């Protein structure tokens, strides 16, 4: 039923994968419950109107979490272990925005049999809302 992800040897520099999701009101409230972050900027429209954004925005961590299905399900895929991530937020994500998280393999690290990738999050307007990097251990050939 499950197919192992790409191994270190199968991955090539330049390989890409992405995941797209529309951020809903429900996502924001569930993320607030999971994370414990009930900052009114995310959950109270009247408060959010008084901020620089003029309306509620999604948690940065919610958009950043769209990396998980890319790494765990697509590239490298099932069996991947994330070692580190770096995320730089560039623009807010609003309820109803459709966010795409794309990773691109930039380096293979032979000593660790790890892979380093660039990450970019974009919205439906093709605006970059975040950038980053990650390092992962792809699944082994035996997995």
MILOKOL-783579 format. One record per residue: residue in three letters; x, y, z of N, C-alpha, C, O in turn; residue number from 1. Coordinates in Angstrom, 2 decimals. Example, Ala and Ser with C-alpha at 12.3 -4.5 7.8 and 13.67 -1.06 7.14 Angstrom:
<nodes>
{node "ala",{13.19,-5.69,7.80},{12.30,-4.50,7.80},{13.20,-3.30,7.80},{14.24,-3.32,8.46},1}
{node "ser",{12.85,-2.25,7.08},{13.67,-1.06,7.14},{12.90,0.03,7.87},{13.41,1.14,8.04},2}
</nodes>
This chain:
<nodes>
{node "unk",{0.83,-1.19,0.00},{0.00,0.00,0.00},{0.87,1.26,0.00},{0.55,2.21,-0.70},1}
{node "unk",{1.96,1.27,0.77},{2.84,2.42,0.82},{4.08,2.13,-0.02},{4.58,1.00,-0.05},2}
{node "unk",{4.56,3.15,-0.70},{5.76,3.00,-1.50},{6.86,3.85,-0.90},{6.69,5.05,-0.67},3}
{node "unk",{8.00,3.23,-0.65},{9.15,3.91,-0.07},{9.51,5.12,-0.93},{9.36,5.11,-2.15},4}
{node "unk",{9.99,6.18,-0.26},{10.44,7.36,-0.98},{11.77,7.13,-1.67},{12.34,6.04,-1.60},5}
{node "unk",{12.24,8.16,-2.35},{13.52,8.06,-3.06},{14.69,7.96,-2.08},{14.73,8.66,-1.07},6}
{node "unk",{15.62,7.08,-2.39},{16.82,6.95,-1.57},{17.82,8.04,-1.95},{17.65,8.74,-2.95},7}
{node "unk",{18.85,8.16,-1.15},{19.92,9.12,-1.42},{20.45,8.95,-2.84},{20.64,9.93,-3.56},8}
{node "unk",{20.69,7.70,-3.24},{21.26,7.44,-4.57},{20.29,7.77,-5.70},{20.72,8.09,-6.80},9}
{node "unk",{19.00,7.69,-5.44},{17.99,7.97,-6.48},{17.73,9.46,-6.66},{17.26,9.89,-7.72},10}
{node "unk",{18.04,10.24,-5.66},{17.77,11.69,-5.71},{18.84,12.39,-6.54},{20.02,12.07,-6.44},11}
{node "unk",{18.40,13.34,-7.35},{19.31,14.14,-8.19},{19.19,15.62,-7.82},{18.12,16.09,-7.45},12}
{node "unk",{20.30,16.32,-7.92},{20.25,17.77,-7.72},{19.30,18.35,-8.77},{19.37,17.99,-9.94},13}
{node "unk",{18.42,19.24,-8.32},{17.42,19.83,-9.20},{16.06,19.16,-9.11},{15.08,19.72,-9.60},14}
{node "unk",{15.96,17.97,-8.49},{14.66,17.33,-8.30},{13.75,18.29,-7.53},{14.20,19.00,-6.63},15}
{node "unk",{12.45,18.29,-7.90},{11.47,19.19,-7.27},{10.21,18.44,-6.91},{9.86,17.43,-7.53},16}
{node "unk",{9.53,18.94,-5.90},{8.19,18.45,-5.55},{7.46,19.56,-4.83},{8.08,20.46,-4.25},17}
{node "unk",{6.12,19.50,-4.85},{5.34,20.54,-4.18},{4.03,19.99,-3.65},{3.59,18.90,-4.01},18}
{node "unk",{3.42,20.78,-2.78},{2.12,20.48,-2.20},{1.36,21.79,-2.11},{1.93,22.81,-1.73},19}
{node "unk",{0.07,21.77,-2.45},{-0.76,22.97,-2.46},{-1.98,22.76,-1.58},{-2.60,21.70,-1.61},20}
{node "unk",{-2.32,23.79,-0.80},{-3.50,23.73,0.06},{-4.07,25.12,0.24},{-3.33,26.09,0.39},21}
{node "unk",{-5.38,25.22,0.23},{-6.06,26.46,0.58},{-6.23,26.50,2.10},{-6.76,25.57,2.70},22}
{node "unk",{-5.78,27.59,2.70},{-5.84,27.75,4.16},{-7.25,28.22,4.54},{-7.68,29.31,4.14},23}
{node "unk",{-7.95,27.40,5.29},{-9.35,27.71,5.66},{-9.44,28.25,7.08},{-8.49,28.20,7.86},24}
{node "unk",{-10.62,28.77,7.40},{-10.91,29.20,8.76},{-10.69,28.03,9.73},{-10.11,28.20,10.80},25}
{node "unk",{-11.17,26.88,9.34},{-11.04,25.69,10.19},{-9.58,25.37,10.44},{-9.20,25.06,11.57},26}
{node "unk",{-8.75,25.44,9.41},{-7.31,25.18,9.58},{-6.72,26.10,10.63},{-5.94,25.66,11.48},27}
{node "unk",{-7.07,27.37,10.58},{-6.51,28.36,11.51},{-6.92,28.04,12.95},{-6.10,28.10,13.86},28}
{node "unk",{-8.20,27.71,13.16},{-8.65,27.41,14.52},{-8.08,26.09,15.02},{-7.74,25.97,16.20},29}
{node "unk",{-7.99,25.10,14.15},{-7.39,23.83,14.58},{-5.91,24.04,14.91},{-5.41,23.50,15.90},30}
{node "unk",{-5.21,24.82,14.09},{-3.79,25.07,14.36},{-3.63,25.83,15.68},{-2.70,25.56,16.44},31}
{node "unk",{-4.52,26.77,15.96},{-4.47,27.48,17.24},{-4.63,26.49,18.39},{-3.92,26.58,19.39},32}
{node "unk",{-5.55,25.55,18.26},{-5.76,24.55,19.30},{-4.57,23.62,19.46},{-4.19,23.31,20.59},33}
{node "unk",{-3.98,23.19,18.36},{-2.83,22.29,18.43},{-1.61,23.01,19.01},{-0.91,22.46,19.86},34}
{node "unk",{-1.37,24.23,18.55},{-0.16,24.95,18.95},{-0.32,25.71,20.26},{0.66,26.04,20.92},35}
{node "unk",{-1.57,25.99,20.64},{-1.81,26.81,21.83},{-1.67,28.29,21.55},{-1.72,29.10,22.48},36}
{node "unk",{-1.48,28.67,20.28},{-1.30,30.07,19.90},{-2.64,30.69,19.52},{-3.09,30.60,18.38},37}
{node "unk",{-3.28,31.31,20.51},{-4.56,31.98,20.28},{-4.38,33.49,20.18},{-5.26,34.26,20.58},38}
{node "unk",{-3.24,33.92,19.66},{-2.99,35.34,19.44},{-4.19,35.90,18.68},{-4.59,35.34,17.65},39}
{node "unk",{-4.79,37.00,19.17},{-5.98,37.54,18.50},{-5.72,37.96,17.06},{-6.68,38.12,16.29},40}
{node "unk",{-4.49,38.15,16.67},{-4.18,38.46,15.27},{-4.67,37.33,14.36},{-4.97,37.56,13.18},41}
{node "unk",{-4.74,36.11,14.91},{-5.17,34.95,14.13},{-6.65,34.62,14.31},{-7.28,34.07,13.41},42}
{node "unk",{-7.21,34.94,15.49},{-8.55,34.42,15.81},{-9.61,35.48,16.13},{-10.76,35.13,16.37},43}
{node "unk",{-9.24,36.76,16.14},{-10.20,37.81,16.51},{-10.17,38.92,15.47},{-9.25,39.74,15.44},44}
{node "unk",{-11.18,38.94,14.61},{-11.21,39.90,13.51},{-11.21,41.35,14.00},{-10.54,42.19,13.41},45}
{node "unk",{-11.95,41.64,15.05},{-12.00,43.02,15.54},{-10.63,43.48,16.01},{-10.22,44.61,15.71},46}
{node "unk",{-9.93,42.64,16.73},{-8.56,42.99,17.13},{-7.66,43.13,15.90},{-6.91,44.10,15.79},47}
{node "unk",{-7.75,42.18,15.00},{-6.86,42.16,13.83},{-7.05,43.41,12.96},{-6.11,43.85,12.30},48}
{node "unk",{-8.25,43.99,12.97},{-8.49,45.21,12.20},{-7.62,46.36,12.68},{-7.37,47.30,11.93},49}
{node "unk",{-7.17,46.30,13.93},{-6.36,47.38,14.50},{-4.86,47.20,14.21},{-4.05,48.04,14.61},50}
{node "unk",{-4.50,46.12,13.54},{-3.09,45.83,13.26},{-2.68,46.33,11.89},{-3.52,46.78,11.11},51}
{node "unk",{-1.41,46.25,11.60},{-0.88,46.66,10.30},{-1.49,45.85,9.15},{-1.52,46.33,8.02},52}
{node "unk",{-1.99,44.64,9.44},{-2.56,43.79,8.38},{-4.00,44.15,8.08},{-4.49,43.88,6.98},53}
{node "unk",{-4.70,44.75,9.03},{-6.08,45.18,8.81},{-7.10,44.06,8.86},{-8.30,44.31,8.75},54}
{node "unk",{-6.66,42.84,9.03},{-7.53,41.68,9.11},{-6.73,40.53,9.70},{-5.52,40.63,9.89},55}
{node "unk",{-7.42,39.44,9.97},{-6.72,38.28,10.55},{-5.76,37.67,9.53},{-5.98,37.73,8.32},56}
{node "unk",{-4.69,37.08,10.05},{-3.74,36.33,9.22},{-3.57,34.94,9.83},{-3.79,34.74,11.02},57}
{node "unk",{-3.16,34.01,8.99},{-2.88,32.65,9.46},{-1.56,32.64,10.22},{-0.71,33.52,10.02},58}
{node "unk",{-1.39,31.69,11.08},{-0.13,31.49,11.80},{0.98,31.20,10.79},{0.77,30.46,9.82},59}
{node "unk",{2.15,31.78,11.00},{3.28,31.47,10.13},{3.59,29.99,10.13},{3.92,29.41,9.10},60}
{node "unk",{3.47,29.37,11.30},{3.75,27.94,11.42},{2.77,27.08,10.64},{3.11,25.97,10.23},61}
{node "unk",{1.56,27.59,10.42},{0.58,26.83,9.64},{1.05,26.72,8.19},{1.06,25.63,7.61},62}
{node "unk",{1.42,27.84,7.62},{1.93,27.82,6.24},{3.22,27.00,6.16},{3.40,26.21,5.24},63}
{node "unk",{4.10,27.18,7.14},{5.37,26.45,7.15},{5.14,24.94,7.23},{5.93,24.16,6.70},64}
{node "unk",{4.07,24.53,7.90},{3.81,23.10,8.06},{3.48,22.40,6.75},{3.46,21.17,6.70},65}
{node "unk",{3.21,23.16,5.70},{2.94,22.53,4.40},{4.19,21.87,3.83},{4.11,21.16,2.83},66}
{node "unk",{5.33,22.10,4.46},{6.55,21.40,4.09},{6.44,19.91,4.41},{6.97,19.08,3.67},67}
{node "unk",{5.75,19.56,5.49},{5.69,18.17,5.95},{5.16,17.20,4.88},{5.79,16.16,4.67},68}
{node "unk",{4.05,17.49,4.20},{3.59,16.53,3.20},{4.51,16.43,1.98},{4.55,15.40,1.31},69}
{node "unk",{5.26,17.50,1.70},{6.21,17.42,0.59},{7.31,16.44,0.95},{7.59,15.51,0.20},70}
{node "unk",{7.95,16.66,2.10},{9.07,15.81,2.50},{8.62,14.38,2.79},{9.27,13.43,2.36},71}
{node "unk",{7.53,14.23,3.52},{7.11,12.91,3.97},{6.36,12.08,2.95},{6.30,10.85,3.07},72}
{node "unk",{5.79,12.73,1.94},{4.97,11.99,0.98},{5.48,12.07,-0.46},{5.11,11.24,-1.29},73}
{node "unk",{6.33,13.06,-0.77},{6.71,13.26,-2.17},{8.21,13.19,-2.41},{8.68,12.33,-3.16},74}
{node "unk",{8.99,14.08,-1.79},{10.43,14.14,-2.04},{11.17,14.46,-0.75},{11.02,15.56,-0.24},75}
{node "unk",{11.95,13.57,-0.22},{12.19,12.24,-0.73},{11.00,11.28,-0.63},{10.90,10.36,-1.44},76}
{node "unk",{10.09,11.49,0.32},{8.92,10.63,0.43},{8.94,9.80,1.70},{9.66,10.10,2.65},77}
{node "unk",{8.13,8.73,1.70},{7.97,7.90,2.89},{9.31,7.39,3.40},{10.13,6.90,2.63},78}
{node "unk",{9.51,7.52,4.70},{10.74,7.09,5.32},{11.74,8.21,5.56},{12.80,7.98,6.14},79}
{node "unk",{11.42,9.42,5.10},{12.31,10.56,5.26},{12.34,11.04,6.71},{11.31,11.04,7.39},80}
{node "unk",{13.52,11.44,7.16},{13.68,12.02,8.49},{14.21,13.44,8.30},{15.28,13.63,7.72},81}
{node "unk",{13.48,14.44,8.79},{13.93,15.83,8.72},{14.98,16.06,9.79},{14.79,15.69,10.95},82}
{node "unk",{16.09,16.69,9.40},{17.16,17.00,10.35},{17.13,18.45,10.79},{17.37,18.76,11.96},83}
{node "unk",{16.83,19.36,9.86},{16.76,20.78,10.21},{15.98,21.54,9.15},{15.93,21.15,7.99},84}
{node "unk",{15.36,22.62,9.60},{14.67,23.51,8.67},{14.95,24.96,9.08},{15.16,25.25,10.26},85}
{node "unk",{14.95,25.82,8.11},{15.08,27.27,8.31},{13.98,27.91,7.49},{13.85,27.65,6.29},86}
{node "unk",{13.19,28.76,8.13},{12.08,29.40,7.44},{12.18,30.91,7.62},{12.37,31.40,8.73},87}
{node "unk",{12.03,31.64,6.51},{12.00,33.10,6.54},{10.65,33.53,5.98},{10.34,33.27,4.82},88}
{node "unk",{9.85,34.18,6.81},{8.53,34.63,6.40},{8.66,35.96,5.66},{9.35,36.87,6.13},89}
{node "unk",{8.01,36.09,4.50},{8.10,37.28,3.66},{6.80,38.07,3.57},{6.82,39.30,3.52},90}
{node "unk",{5.67,37.38,3.55},{4.36,38.02,3.42},{3.36,37.24,4.28},{3.56,36.05,4.54},91}
{node "unk",{2.31,37.91,4.72},{1.29,37.20,5.51},{0.45,36.26,4.63},{0.35,36.42,3.42},92}
{node "unk",{-0.13,35.29,5.30},{-1.09,34.38,4.67},{-2.45,34.70,5.27},{-2.61,34.72,6.49},93}
{node "unk",{-3.43,34.93,4.41},{-4.77,35.28,4.85},{-5.69,34.07,4.71},{-5.45,33.20,3.87},94}
{node "unk",{-6.75,34.00,5.53},{-7.72,32.93,5.33},{-8.21,32.94,3.88},{-8.56,33.99,3.35},95}
{node "unk",{-8.24,31.79,3.27},{-8.66,31.68,1.87},{-7.51,31.66,0.88},{-7.71,31.33,-0.29},96}
{node "unk",{-6.30,32.02,1.32},{-5.14,31.96,0.42},{-4.81,30.50,0.09},{-4.95,29.61,0.94},97}
{node "unk",{-4.38,30.28,-1.13},{-3.93,28.95,-1.55},{-2.41,28.99,-1.60},{-1.82,29.74,-2.37},98}
{node "unk",{-1.80,28.17,-0.76},{-0.35,28.17,-0.59},{0.25,26.92,-1.20},{-0.24,25.81,-0.99},99}
{node "unk",{1.33,27.11,-1.95},{2.10,26.00,-2.51},{3.48,26.01,-1.88},{4.16,27.04,-1.89},100}
{node "unk",{3.87,24.87,-1.35},{5.22,24.69,-0.81},{5.99,23.83,-1.80},{5.57,22.71,-2.13},101}
{node "unk",{7.12,24.35,-2.28},{7.94,23.64,-3.26},{9.34,23.46,-2.71},{9.93,24.40,-2.17},102}
{node "unk",{9.89,22.26,-2.84},{11.28,22.02,-2.48},{12.06,21.67,-3.73},{11.55,21.05,-4.66},103}
{node "unk",{13.32,22.09,-3.74},{14.24,21.79,-4.83},{15.55,21.31,-4.24},{16.14,21.98,-3.39},104}
{node "unk",{16.00,20.14,-4.67},{17.25,19.58,-4.16},{18.41,20.46,-4.64},{18.57,20.68,-5.83},105}
{node "unk",{19.21,20.95,-3.67},{20.34,21.80,-4.03},{21.68,21.14,-3.79},{22.68,21.52,-4.40},106}
{node "unk",{21.72,20.16,-2.89},{23.01,19.54,-2.56},{22.79,18.16,-1.98},{21.84,17.91,-1.24},107}
{node "unk",{23.70,17.27,-2.31},{23.76,15.95,-1.67},{24.99,15.95,-0.77},{26.05,16.42,-1.15},108}
{node "unk",{24.83,15.42,0.43},{25.90,15.44,1.43},{26.35,13.99,1.66},{25.78,13.29,2.49},109}
{node "unk",{27.37,13.56,0.93},{27.78,12.15,0.97},{28.12,11.63,2.37},{27.76,10.50,2.71},110}
{node "unk",{28.81,12.43,3.16},{29.24,11.99,4.50},{28.05,11.55,5.35},{28.16,10.58,6.10},111}
{node "unk",{26.93,12.25,5.23},{25.73,11.94,6.02},{24.70,11.14,5.25},{23.74,10.62,5.82},112}
{node "unk",{24.90,11.04,3.92},{23.85,10.51,3.02},{22.57,11.31,3.22},{21.47,10.77,3.26},113}
{node "unk",{22.76,12.62,3.34},{21.65,13.55,3.54},{21.49,14.41,2.29},{22.36,14.43,1.42},114}
{node "unk",{20.39,15.12,2.23},{20.08,15.99,1.10},{19.69,17.35,1.64},{18.93,17.45,2.60},115}
{node "unk",{20.21,18.40,1.02},{19.86,19.78,1.37},{18.97,20.32,0.27},{19.23,20.13,-0.92},116}
{node "unk",{17.90,21.01,0.66},{16.93,21.52,-0.31},{16.55,22.96,-0.02},{16.53,23.39,1.14},117}
{node "unk",{16.27,23.69,-1.07},{15.67,25.02,-0.94},{14.16,24.82,-0.84},{13.60,23.90,-1.43},118}
{node "unk",{13.52,25.72,-0.08},{12.07,25.69,0.08},{11.52,27.05,-0.34},{12.11,28.08,-0.03},119}
{node "unk",{10.39,27.03,-1.03},{9.69,28.28,-1.34},{8.20,28.06,-1.16},{7.64,27.07,-1.63},120}
{node "unk",{7.56,28.99,-0.45},{6.12,29.00,-0.30},{5.57,30.15,-1.13},{6.07,31.28,-1.01},121}
{node "unk",{4.58,29.90,-1.96},{3.95,30.96,-2.77},{2.44,30.92,-2.56},{1.86,29.90,-2.20},122}
{node "unk",{1.82,32.08,-2.82},{0.36,32.13,-2.74},{-0.25,32.03,-4.14},{0.47,31.84,-5.13},123}
{node "unk",{-1.56,32.15,-4.21},{-2.27,32.01,-5.48},{-1.92,33.11,-6.48},{-2.19,32.97,-7.67},124}
{node "unk",{-1.32,34.19,-6.00},{-0.90,35.29,-6.89},{0.54,35.10,-7.36},{1.11,35.97,-8.02},125}
{node "unk",{1.13,33.94,-7.00},{2.53,33.62,-7.33},{3.52,34.49,-6.55},{4.68,34.60,-6.93},126}
{node "unk",{3.04,35.12,-5.46},{3.92,35.91,-4.60},{4.63,34.96,-3.63},{4.02,34.03,-3.11},127}
{node "unk",{5.90,35.20,-3.39},{6.63,34.41,-2.42},{6.24,34.88,-1.02},{6.43,36.04,-0.67},128}
{node "unk",{5.69,33.96,-0.24},{5.31,34.31,1.13},{6.34,33.79,2.14},{6.32,34.18,3.31},129}
{node "unk",{7.22,32.92,1.69},{8.27,32.41,2.55},{9.34,31.69,1.76},{9.10,31.19,0.67},130}
{node "unk",{10.52,31.66,2.34},{11.65,30.94,1.75},{12.38,30.23,2.86},{12.27,30.60,4.03},131}
{node "unk",{13.13,29.22,2.50},{13.89,28.52,3.52},{14.78,27.45,2.94},{14.97,27.34,1.73},132}
{node "unk",{15.30,26.67,3.85},{16.17,25.54,3.50},{15.87,24.41,4.47},{15.40,24.64,5.59},133}
{node "unk",{16.14,23.20,4.03},{16.02,22.06,4.93},{17.07,21.02,4.59},{17.61,20.98,3.48},134}
{node "unk",{17.34,20.19,5.58},{18.26,19.07,5.40},{17.52,17.84,5.89},{16.94,17.84,6.97},135}
{node "unk",{17.54,16.78,5.08},{16.82,15.56,5.41},{17.66,14.32,5.17},{18.62,14.34,4.39},136}
{node "unk",{17.29,13.24,5.85},{17.84,11.92,5.57},{16.79,11.17,4.77},{15.73,10.84,5.30},137}
{node "unk",{17.07,10.89,3.50},{16.12,10.09,2.72},{16.04,8.66,3.27},{16.91,8.24,4.04},138}
{node "unk",{15.01,7.92,2.89},{14.92,6.53,3.34},{16.09,5.71,2.79},{16.62,6.00,1.72},139}
{node "unk",{16.47,4.70,3.54},{17.55,3.83,3.06},{16.96,2.81,2.08},{15.75,2.60,2.04},140}
{node "unk",{17.84,2.19,1.31},{17.41,1.19,0.32},{16.74,-0.01,1.01},{15.92,-0.69,0.39},141}
{node "unk",{17.10,-0.28,2.28},{16.53,-1.44,3.00},{15.15,-1.16,3.56},{14.41,-2.09,3.88},142}
{node "unk",{14.79,0.12,3.68},{13.50,0.46,4.34},{12.31,0.01,3.53},{11.17,0.22,3.94},143}
</nodes>
